[in-house]
Amino acid sequence: PTHRQQVGASTSSVPPCMVRRRVSAMQPAGSKSHQHRAAVARAQQEGIQGFWGRITGKPTEQQAPSPPSEPAPKQQMANVHVYLNSQADQTPELPPFTTIARGAAYTLRLYDVYPVVEMQYEQRQEGYAALGSYIDGDNADGAGFAYTQPVCMIYGGGASGSKFMQMAIGSRQGAAKDASVSVASLPAPKDPSVRVSIAGGELIAVSQFEGYITPTAAEEARQILLKALKKDGIKLSEEAEAGGFRVGQYGALYQLSGRVNEMYIKVRA
């Protein structure tokens, strides 16, 4: 079956080893870092307004919606279904994919090509603020787009250790949810660190894991998935062979319970 569900689930705190080295607080008020921190502060004050508020929310014990409810290792990870911030109109859109195979340890998904907004980042808050602002209308046309999940962190592996954050671009506000969005039709970002691109068109092995995405938790989930793929004779992509992987975060940033994440490893078709 082809999945275009509108469900979501949990997220994480910032892993200590993925936080950039501290910089001096004596930065010019107009610097990029200062602007990012100012954007984060404004968004936190605004609470649940706009995209940034929807993804961060406020500290709450309320559960967020679950990711695609395919068979998961633990039953509680497959059956959560409540709306983010209890608002049905905020139910996120998901990237389009087709389930190729399902197993106890992982699922194989073939993702369709879809538009994304992305950036290289050091601190996750920077990515949340910049990419969320684009989705919420901070672009050349002032166009807003539907709220999407998951927020995807891409770790390149190898010596570079590059990190990218990526969000799918949903349907344009005011348009039908099934209306296609092409990269050529998307407005340019105002933030020079943000770019519009495409993702998908690839076969991905997906597993779920609970809790905060710390370096230890992510590596444990990656190793479990790699072991299962090796057992089944699934060949890794060059990206995965070099140590690259991706993590999907669902739900509000400050979700306190019911956190569910997805580990993604690209494989050969």
PADREN-567275 format. One record per residue: x, y, z of N, C-alpha, C, O in turn; residue in one letter. Coordinates in steps of 0.2 Angstrom, whole numbers, plus 2048, in hexadecimal, padded with zeros to 3 digits. Atoms other than C-alpha are relative to their C-alpha. Layout:
<recs>
XYZXYZXYZXYZA;...
</recs>
This chain:
<recs>
8047FA80080080080080480680080A806803P;7FD7F98008058127FD7FE8048057F8805807T;8027FC7FA80681C80C8018087FF80680A7FDH;8007F87FF80182F80D7FD8018067F9806806R;8047FF7FA7FB82E81F80280780280780A800Q;7FF7F97FD7FA83E8298017FE8087FC80080BQ;7FF8027F980183783A80780280180B8037FDV;7F97FE7FF81183B8438017FD8077FD7F980AG;7FF8037F981983685480580480480380A805A;7FD7FC7FB82783C85F8078037FE8098027F8S;7FA7FD80283884585F8057FF8058057FB80AT;7FA8017FC84884886880380680380180C801S;7FC7FA7FE8538538728078007FC8087FC7F8S;7FA7FF80486485986B8057FB8038077FC808V;7FB8057FE87184B86C8068058028088097FEP;7FA7FC7FE8808528768068007FB8098067F9P;7FA80180488D84C8697FE8047F98038057F5C;8027FD80688385485B7FF8088007FD80B7FCM;8007F87FF8838668628078037FF80C800801V;7FA7FC80289087285B80480280680180380CR;7FC7FD7FA89E8788667FD8078027FB80B7FDR;8027F97FE8998878708048067FD80A8057FDR;7FD7FA80389C8988697FF8058057FB805809V;8007FA7FC89F8A88717F98048007F68047FBS;8077FD80088F8B18778018077FE7FC80B7FCA;7FF7F98038978C18718008017F98058027F6M;8018008078918C08607FC8067FE7F7808801Q;8047FA80288A8CF8567F97FE7FF7F77F87FEP;8088018008778D18577FE7FE7F97F97FB7F8A;8028028078768CF8448037FA7FD8017F87F8G;7FD8068028808BF8437FB7FB7FF7F57FB801S;8058068028788AF83C7FE7FC8067F87FA807K;8018047F987A8A684D7FB8048047F6801807S;8047FC7FC8728B48567F98007FD7F4800801H;8078008048638B58497FD7F98027F77F9803Q;8048077FE8608A284C7FE8008077F87FD808H;8028007F98608A485E7FA8048027F5803806R;8067FB7FF8548B385D7FA7FD7FD7F57FD800A;8068038038498A98527FD7FA8047F77FA805A;8028057FB84889A85E7FD8038067F8801808V;8037FD7FB8458A686C7F98037FF7F4802803A;8077FE8028368AE8637FB7FB7FF7F67FB801R;80580580182F89E85E7FE7FD8077F87FB807A;8028037F982F8978707FC8058037F7802807Q;8057FB7FD8268A78767FA7FF7FD7F5800800Q;8068008048198A58687FC7F98027F67F9800E;8038077FE81589386F7FE7FC7FA8037FA7F7G;80280580580B8898637FE8037FA7FA8007F6I;8027FD8068098968558047FE7FB80A7FD7FCQ;7FC80280680E8918448047FA8008037F6805G;7FD80680181988383E8057FF8068057F9809F;7FB8017FB82788684B7FD7FE8077FF7FA80AW;8048027FA81A8858597FE7F98007FE7F6805G;8038068018128768528067FA8018047F5804R;7FB80680082386C8518038008078057FB80AI;7FE8007F98298728627FB7FF8057FC7FC80AT;8058007FB81987586C803803806808806806G;7FE7FF7FA81B87787E8017FA8047FD7F5802K;7FF8077FC82186A88B7F97FE8027F5801805P;8068037FF81285F88C8017F88018057F57FET;80080780080E84D8917FC7FD7FB7FB7F67FAE;80480380580284B8838047FD7FA8097FF7F8Q;7FC80480580783E8767FE8037F97F98067F8Q;8017FD8078098438637FE7FA7FC7FE7F47FEA;8028058058038398548067FB7FF80C7FD7FFP;7FA80580280D82984F8028007F97FE8037F5S;7FE8018078178268407FC7FB7FC7F87F7800P;80380580481181A8327FF7FA8048047F7807P;8018057FB80980C83C8017F97FD7FC7F57FCS;7FE8078028127FD8348027FC8068037FF80BE;7FE8057FB8177EE83E80680380380B804800P;7FA7FE7FD8237F484B8027FB8067FE7F7808A;7FD8047FB82E7EB8587FB8008067FA7FA80AP;8047FF7FA8237F18667F98037FE7F88077FBK;8077FE8028107F28657FE8078017FB80A7FEQ;8017FA7FE80F80286E8028067FB80080B7FBQ;7FD7FC80581980A8607FC8017FA7FD8057F5M;80480180680C8058537F98038007F68047FBA;8077FE7FF7FB80B85A7FF8068037F9808804N;8017FA7FD7FE81C8617FC8047FA7FF8057F4V;8047FC8067F18288577FC8058047F6805804H;8037FA7FE7EE83985F8038067FC8088057FAV;7FE7FA8047EF84A85780580480480580580AY;7FB7FC7FD7FE85585A7FC8068037F980A7FFL;8037FA7FD7F98638667F87FF8007F5804801N;8078018007E785B8657FC8047FB7F78067FBS;8037FC8057E48658558007FC7F98057FA7F7Q;8008058067DE85A8468038047FA8058017F6A;7FE7FD8067E286883A80880180080B8037FBD;7F98008007F486783F8037F97FF80A7F87FFQ;7FD8078017F685483B8058017FA8038037F4T;7FB7FF8068068548307FF7FB7FA7FC7F67FBP;80080480680884D81F8077FD80080C7FF803E;7FA80480181584081B8037FF7F97FF8007F5L;7FD80180682183D80D7FC7F97FD7FB7F5801P;8038068038198308008057FB7FF80A7FB7FDP;7FC80680182081F8007FB7FA7FF7F57FA801F;80380680181B80D7FC8037FB8048097FA804T;7FD8057FC81E7FF8088017FA7FC7FD7F77F8T;7FE8068048287F17FF8007FA8047FE7F5801I;8008067FC82A7E580D800802808802807809A;8007FE7F98277E48208037FA8048027F4802R;7FD8057FC8307DA82D7FF8028087FD808809G;8007FF7F98317D984080580680280480A807A;7FB7FB7FE8417E48418008067FB80280B7FEA;7FF7FA80483F7F08327FA7FF7FA7F87FA7F9Y;8058008068347F58238048037FA8088087FBT;7FD7FD80683A7F98117FB8047FD7F58027FBL;8057FC80383280880A8048037F980A8057F9R;7FE7FD80683480F7F87FD8078007F78077FFL;8027F98008338227F97FF8037F98038027F5Y;8017FC80682B82C7EB805806801807808806D;7FC7F980083583C7E67FB8058037F5806801V;8047FA7FD82F84B7F080480680280A805803Y;7FC7FA7FF83485D7F38028008087FE7FF80CP;7FE7FF7F983D86180380480780180680A7FCV;7FC7FA7FE84587080C8057FE8058047FA809V;7FB8037FC85686D81480680580180680A7FEE;7FA7FC7FF86687481B8057FC8048037F7808M;7FB8037FC87686F8238008048077FF80A807Q;8017FD7F98768728368057FE8058087F9804Y;7FB8027FA8808718467FB7FF8067FC7FA809E;8058017FA8728748537F97FE7FD7F78027F8Q;80680280386186C8507FB8068007F78077FCR;8047FA7FF85887C8568008047FA7FB8077F8Q;7FF7FC80685F8858477FC7FD7FA7F98017F7E;80480380585887983B7F98008017F58027FCG;8078007FF8478788437FE8077FF7F88087FBY;8027F980184688B8438008027F87FB8057F6A;8007FE80784C88E8317FC7FC7FB7F97FF7F7A;8058048058438808287F98018027F58017FDL;8077FF7FE8338828327FE8077FE7F88087FCG;8027F980283389582E7FF8007F87FA8037F6S;80280180783489081B7FA7FD7FF7F68007FBY;80680380082688581D7FA8048027F48047FFI;8057FB7FE81C8928267FF8067FD7FB80B7FED;8017FA80481E89F8198068057FF80580A7FCG;7FB7FB80182F8A781B8047FE7FA80A7FB7FAD;7FD8028068348A58097FE8067FB7FA80A7FDN;8017FA8058348B07F97F98027FE7F78077FDA;8077FF8028218AE7F67FC8018067F6802805D;8058007FA81B8AE8087FB7FA8007F67FB804G;80580680181389D8048017FC8068077FA808A;8008047FB80F8928127FE7F97FE7FB7F87F9G;80180780280F87F8117FD7FB8067FE7FD80CF;8028057FB80787081A8057FE80580B7FD803A;7FC8037FB80F86A82A8027F97FE7FD7F57FDY;7FE80780281985A8268057FD80680880180AT;7FC8047FC82284D8308037FA7FC7FF7F87F7Q;7FC7FF7FA82E8458348058067FE8068077F8P;7FA7FC80183D8528368057FB7FF8067F7804V;7FB80580284B84882E8078038018098087FFC;7F97FF7FF85D8498348047FB7FC8047F57FDM;7FC80480586A84382780780080280A806802I;7F98017FD87B83D82E8047FD7FA8037F77F9Y;7FD80380688783B81F8057FB8028077F77FDG;7FB8057FF8948308288068027FD8078087FAG;7F97FE8038A683082380380580480180680AG;7FC7FC7FC8B383C8287FC8078017FE80B806A;8037F98008A884C8247FB8018067FB806809S;8057FF7FB89B8488317FA8057FF7F8808804G;8057FB80288F8548287F97FE8027F77F8802S;8078017FE87D85682E7FC8047FD7FD80A7FCK;8057FD80386E85B8257F97FF8037F87FA805F;8078007FE85C85F82B7FC8017FA7FD8057F6M;80580080684E85C81F7F97FF8027F77FB806Q;8088007FF83B85F81F7FD7FF7F97FF8037F4M;80480180682F8598117FC8068007FA809805A;8047FB8018268678097F97FE7FE7F87FA7F9I;80780280181386480A7FC8047FB7FF8087F8G;8047FD80580586A8007FF808802800809808S;8017F97FF80387D7FE7FA8028047F57FF802R;8057FE7FC7F888580B7FA8037FB7FC8077F7Q;8057FE8057E78888027FE7FB7FB7F97FC7F7G;8008048057EA87A7F67FD7F98037FE7F8809A;8028077FE7E38687F68067FC80380C7FD800A;7FA8047FE7EE85C8008037FB7FB8097FA7FCK;7FD8048057F08517F18038047FB8068007F6D;7FD7FC8067F685F7E68087FF80080B800806A;7F880180180885C7E080380680180180C7FFS;7FB7FA8008168687E48067FE7FD80A7FA7FFV;7FA8018038248697D980680580280480A805S;7FB7FC7FE8358707DD8018067FD80280C7FFV;8007FA80483487C7CF7FB8058027FC80B801A;8057FB7FE8258847D68018038077FD807809S;7FF7FE7F982C8867E88038078008088087FCL;7FC7F97FF8318987EE8077FF8028087FA806P;7F98017FE84389B7F18008028087FC80680AA;7FF7FF7F984889B8048038078018078097FDP;7FD7FA7FE84C8AC80C8077FF80380C803803K;7FA8027FC8598A48178057FD7FB8047F77F8D;7FB8028058698A180C8037F98028067F57FEP;7FE8077FE86D8918177FB7FB7FE7FD7F57FFS;80580580285D8898117FF7FF7F98008047F5V;80180180785A8818017FA7FB7FF7F87F7803R;80580580284C8787F88037FB7FB8077FC7F7V;7FD8068038508677F17FA7FB7FF7F47FC800S;8058068018488567ED8037FA8048097FA805I;7FE8067FC8498467F77FC7FA7FD7F77FB7F9A;8038068028438347F58037FD7FA8087FE7F8G;7FD8048058448297E68057FB80280A7F97FEG;7FB8057FD84D81C7F17FD7FB8047F77FC807E;8028057FB84B80C7FB803801806809801807L;7FE7FE7FA84C80F80D7FE7FA8057F87F8805I;8018057FA84D80281C7FE804806802809808A;8027FC7FB84380982A7FE7FC8077FB7F7806V;8028037F984280483D7FE80680480080C803S;8027FB7FB83B80D84C8037FF8068057F9808Q;7FD8017F984281085D7FD8068047FB80B801F;8037FC7FB83C81986C80580580480B803804E;7FC7FC7FB8428278778048067FC8028087F6G;7FC7FA80384E8368748057FD7FB8087F87FCY;7FB80280585A835865807803803809808801I;7FA7FF7FE86A83586E8057FD7FC8037F87F8T;7FC80380587A8308658007F88028017F47FDP;8008077FE87A81F86F7F97FD7FE7FA7F77FBT;80780380286781C86B8007FF7F87FE7FA7F6A;80080180786A8208598047FB7FD8037F77F8A;7FB8058028798158577FD7F98027FE7F47FEE;8038067FE8708078607FB7FE7FB7FB7F87F8E;8068028058618088548037FF7F98017FA7F6A;7FD80180686D8098458037F98008027F67FBR;7FC8068008777FA84A7FB7FA8007FC7F57FDQ;8058058008677F084D7FD7FF7F97FC7F97F7I;8038018078607F483C8057FD7FB8047F97F7L;7FB8028048717F18348007F88008017F57FBL;8008077FE8717E083C7FB7FC7FC7FC7F77FAK;8068048038607DB8368008007F87FE7FC7F5A;7FF8008078647E18248057FB7FE8047F87F9L;7FA8058018747D78247FD7F98007FE7F57FBK;8038077FF86A7C782A7FC7FF7FA7FC7F97F8K;80580280585D7C981C8048017F98008017F4D;7FC7FF80786B7CD80E7FE8067FD7FF8067F7G;8027FA8038657DE80B8078047FF80B805804I;7FA7FD8028737E88028008088027FA80B801K;8007F97FE8787F98098018057FA8058037F6L;7FE7FB8058798097FE80780280280A801808S;7F97FD7FF88A8127FD80080580680480580AE;8017FB7FB88381F8098007FC8078047FE80BE;8018047FA87F8128168077FC8028097FC808A;7F98047FF890808814805805802809803806E;7FB7FB7FD8998198187FE80280780180680AA;8027FE7F988F81A8287FB8058007F9807806G;8057FB8018828268227F97FD8027F87F7801G;8078027FE87082582A7FC8068017FE80B800F;8057FB7FF86182F82D7FB7FE8067FA7F9807R;8058017FA85583183C7FA8057FF7FB80B7FDV;8067FC80084383783B7FD8028077FC7FD80BG;8037FE7FA83C8418497F98027FF7F78067FAQ;8077FE80082984284C7FE80380680180380BY;8037FC7FA81E84D8578038068028088097FEG;7FD7FA7FE82285C8618077FF8038087FA806A;7F98007FE8348608658017FF8078057FB809L;7FF8017F98318608787FB7FB8027F87FC808Y;8058057FE8258518788047FC80680A7FA806Q;7FD8037FA8288498897FE7F98018027F5805L;8028078008208388867FE7FD7F97FD8017F5S;80280380781C82C8788058017FA8038017F5G;7FB7FE80682C83086E8017FA7FC8037F57FER;7FE80680482E82585F8048037FA8028097F7V;7FC7FD80583B8288528017FB7FA8007F57FCN;7FF8048068408208418078007FE80A8067FDE;7F980080285181A83C8007FE7F87FC7F97F7M;80080280785481A8298077FF7FD80C8027FFY;7F980280486281181F7FE7FF7F97FA7FA7F8I;80180180886281280C8037F97FE8097F8800K;7FE8078028648018048008007F87FD8047F5V;8008018088677FB7F27F97FC7FE7F77F8802R;8068038038577F67E88027F97FD7FD7F67FBA;
</recs>
